[in-house]
Amino acid sequence: MSILKVIKERRSVRKYKSDAIPDDVLQRVLEAARFSPSGKNLQPWKFILVHDEFLKKRLVDASVTQTFIAEAPVVVVACGFPDQCYSRMGNYMKSWAVDVAIAFEHLVLQAQEEGLGTCWIGAFEEKDVKSILNVPEGVKVLALTPLGYPDENPMPRGRKSLEDIVSYNSY
Ligand SMILES: Cc1cc2nc3c(=O)[nH]c(=O)nc-3n(C[C@H](O)[C@H](O)[C@H](O)COP(=O)(O)O)c2cc1C
């Protein structure tokens, strides 16, 4: 599939089948994250795959009770390393959140290519997620996503027009 088709056909999926994900499919989804670019190639990330039903339910509680998260066979939790990243991005910020976000989106797009659904979850309580998954101090949790076969076909959400978001030669 062309990359633009994958990008345009991706949706946030909020209803999942419980069907297992074949291992070769899961490996390709993770490879997409692994090959992501990052500031100074420091790769300041780790992805926790949560299969355990009890832990998935606890992650739902830590994510404002978004129950669909636990429907999927796997929940991916993206973590970043603020102390091991490019620290002068734009000469004003650390790169870890950008690095992890790019890698996570690679994962999301490969999932789409494989017929899997995802949904970026940003509404979560970080301290609770860290406690549930034994994430060490100094490591940040950026996002979660359920990963599984969609049990719905969501309508596309609108986007701003190119005219609204692009300018040429000046802001
Ligand atoms: C940073 C970020 C955080 C998000 N958090 C949530 C969330 O907690 N729960 C949810 O259902 N969707 C969440 N979304 C999904 C957005 O609502 C969704 O991407 C947007 O409405 C566009 O819809 P689409 O992904 O189907 O194109 C999040 C998306 C992003 C990028």
The ligand as an SDF file (V2000), in Angstrom:
LIG
                    3D

 31 33  0  0  0  0  0  0  0  0999 V2000
   -1.5890   13.2060   21.5990 C   0  0  0  0  0  0  0  0  0  0  0  0
   -2.9160   12.5270   21.3680 C   0  0  0  0  0  0  0  0  0  0  0  0
   -3.6740   12.1360   22.4580 C   0  0  0  0  0  0  0  0  0  0  0  0
   -4.8880   11.4680   22.2580 C   0  0  0  0  0  0  0  0  0  0  0  0
   -5.5910   10.9920   23.3450 N   0  0  0  0  0  0  0  0  0  0  0  0
   -6.7110   10.2710   23.1400 C   0  0  0  0  0  0  0  0  0  0  0  0
   -7.3670    9.6390   24.2440 C   0  0  0  0  0  0  0  0  0  0  0  0
   -6.9370    9.6880   25.3970 O   0  0  0  0  0  0  0  0  0  0  0  0
   -8.4950    8.9280   23.9710 N   0  0  0  0  0  0  0  0  0  0  0  0
   -8.9960    8.7820   22.7180 C   0  0  0  0  0  0  0  0  0  0  0  0
  -10.0100    8.1010   22.5600 O   0  0  0  0  0  0  0  0  0  0  0  0
   -8.3850    9.3610   21.6470 N   0  0  0  0  0  0  0  0  0  0  0  0
   -7.2550   10.0810   21.8230 C   0  0  0  0  0  0  0  0  0  0  0  0
   -6.5840   10.6150   20.7570 N   0  0  0  0  0  0  0  0  0  0  0  0
   -7.0960   10.3910   19.3970 C   0  0  0  0  0  0  0  0  0  0  0  0
   -7.6650   11.6880   18.7770 C   0  0  0  0  0  0  0  0  0  0  0  0
   -8.9030   11.9810   19.3690 O   0  0  0  0  0  0  0  0  0  0  0  0
   -7.8140   11.4450   17.2530 C   0  0  0  0  0  0  0  0  0  0  0  0
   -6.5500   11.2040   16.6910 O   0  0  0  0  0  0  0  0  0  0  0  0
   -8.4530   12.6420   16.5330 C   0  0  0  0  0  0  0  0  0  0  0  0
   -9.7760   12.8550   16.9880 O   0  0  0  0  0  0  0  0  0  0  0  0
   -8.5120   12.4210   15.0050 C   0  0  0  0  0  0  0  0  0  0  0  0
   -9.1990   11.2290   14.7090 O   0  0  0  0  0  0  0  0  0  0  0  0
   -8.4900   10.0580   13.8800 P   0  0  0  0  0  0  0  0  0  0  0  0
   -7.2940    9.6020   14.6590 O   0  0  0  0  0  0  0  0  0  0  0  0
   -9.5250    8.9510   13.7490 O   0  0  0  0  0  0  0  0  0  0  0  0
   -8.0990   10.6040   12.5480 O   0  0  0  0  0  0  0  0  0  0  0  0
   -5.3700   11.2600   20.9370 C   0  0  0  0  0  0  0  0  0  0  0  0
   -4.5780   11.6440   19.8550 C   0  0  0  0  0  0  0  0  0  0  0  0
   -3.3590   12.2480   20.0700 C   0  0  0  0  0  0  0  0  0  0  0  0
   -2.4960   12.5760   18.8660 C   0  0  0  0  0  0  0  0  0  0  0  0
  1  2  1  0
  2  3  1  0
  2 30  2  0
  3  4  2  0
  4  5  1  0
  4 28  1  0
  5  6  2  0
  6  7  1  0
  6 13  1  0
  7  8  2  0
  7  9  1  0
  9 10  1  0
 10 11  2  0
 10 12  1  0
 12 13  2  0
 13 14  1  0
 14 15  1  0
 14 28  1  0
 15 16  1  0
 16 17  1  0
 16 18  1  0
 18 19  1  0
 18 20  1  0
 20 21  1  0
 20 22  1  0
 22 23  1  0
 23 24  1  0
 24 25  2  0
 24 26  1  0
 24 27  1  0
 28 29  2  0
 29 30  1  0
 30 31  1  0
M  END
$$$$
